[in-house]
Amino acid sequence: MYNLVSFVTRGSVRRKVIKGLLRPTTTTELAKMIGVDRAAVSRTIHAMEKVGLVECLTPNENRDRYYRTTDTGKKVSEIIEGKGK
């Protein structure tokens, strides 16, 4: 678990993305919400998806896909915020 915490905390965009995806949202909406370029958010989401922190809720859509944190991602976010074990 702490390898994933380290993965997230090594990048400022990753920290913002994992918090921003606690509720389902699109890449574009998240980019506006956290003030980061959409391409950077998209790259970050895909990297986090590969390690199991984020999941796509609408994988068959070509545009406006919705993403959210997985249960593992929520636990990692809680640890980073000091609320988890």
Phi and psi in degrees as a GROMACS rama.xvg file:
@    title "Ramachandran Plot"
@    xaxis  label "Phi"
@    yaxis  label "Psi"
@TYPE xy
-71.6397  -18.3989  TYR-2
-66.9428  -34.3837  ASN-3
-73.3075  -36.9834  LEU-4
-60.5175  -45.4039  VAL-5
-62.0853  -42.1635  SER-6
-57.0315  -44.6781  PHE-7
-71.334  -44.5073  VAL-8
-73.1473  -15.152  THR-9
-73.6741  -11.3132  ARG-10
-131.713  128.56  GLY-11
-66.3572  -34.2765  SER-12
-68.3691  -38.8544  VAL-13
-60.4089  -41.0748  ARG-14
-60.5117  -44.8126  ARG-15
-66.8685  -41.0105  LYS-16
-65.2804  -45.9576  VAL-17
-63.9502  -35.9517  ILE-18
-70.9214  -40.6943  LYS-19
-67.858  -24.9289  GLY-20
-95.2262  15.4597  LEU-21
-65.6711  -21.9548  LEU-22
-120.651  144.355  ARG-23
-58.2619  135.76  PRO-24
-157.729  165.881  THR-25
-91.0402  165.537  THR-26
-60.097  -43.8356  THR-27
-64.0156  -46.0225  THR-28
-61.7985  -42.9181  GLU-29
-64.9421  -42.0392  LEU-30
-58.7031  -43.8396  ALA-31
-65.5071  -40.9595  LYS-32
-64.7001  -40.6712  MET-33
-100.364  -3.12254  ILE-34
71.8753  38.5585  GLY-35
-126.7  146.862  VAL-36
-54.6842  138.292  ASP-37
-58.6899  -38.7119  ARG-38
-63.4162  -39.6872  ALA-39
-66.6472  -39.07  ALA-40
-65.2302  -43.3864  VAL-41
-61.1323  -45.9969  SER-42
-60.8209  -41.889  ARG-43
-66.06  -43.7706  THR-44
-60.074  -44.8609  ILE-45
-64.6912  -38.6643  HIS-46
-65.0113  -40.3715  ALA-47
-72.8824  -29.5861  MET-48
-66.4996  -38.5544  GLU-49
-62.6459  -30.878  LYS-50
-98.5756  5.2687  VAL-51
87.0101  17.6122  GLY-52
-92.4067  -23.1454  LEU-53
-133.574  147.49  VAL-54
-133.192  149.646  GLU-55
-90.498  128.945  CYS-56
-89.486  -18.1663  LEU-57
-130.942  62.4952  THR-58
-65.3722  -20.1198  PRO-59
-86.0232  -5.64867  ASN-60
-82.5673  142.836  GLU-61
-87.3587  -26.6765  ASN-62
-133.207  159.422  ARG-63
52.4876  49.6226  ASP-64
-73.9075  143.5  ARG-65
-100.281  136.665  TYR-66
-125.997  157.365  TYR-67
-153.775  164.848  ARG-68
-74.4482  148.115  THR-69
-80.9825  176.248  THR-70
-59.6274  -39.3994  ASP-71
-62.8546  -42.6387  THR-72
-61.333  -38.1193  GLY-73
-65.5984  -40.6788  LYS-74
-64.0689  -42.0877  LYS-75
-62.3519  -43.8761  VAL-76
-60.8196  -41.1436  SER-77
-64.4525  -39.7951  GLU-78
-63.5614  -43.9367  ILE-79
-63.1883  -38.0163  ILE-80
-79.5812  -4.45082  GLU-81
83.048  16.1276  GLY-82
-106.566  -7.19351  LYS-83
-113.229  176.893  GLY-84
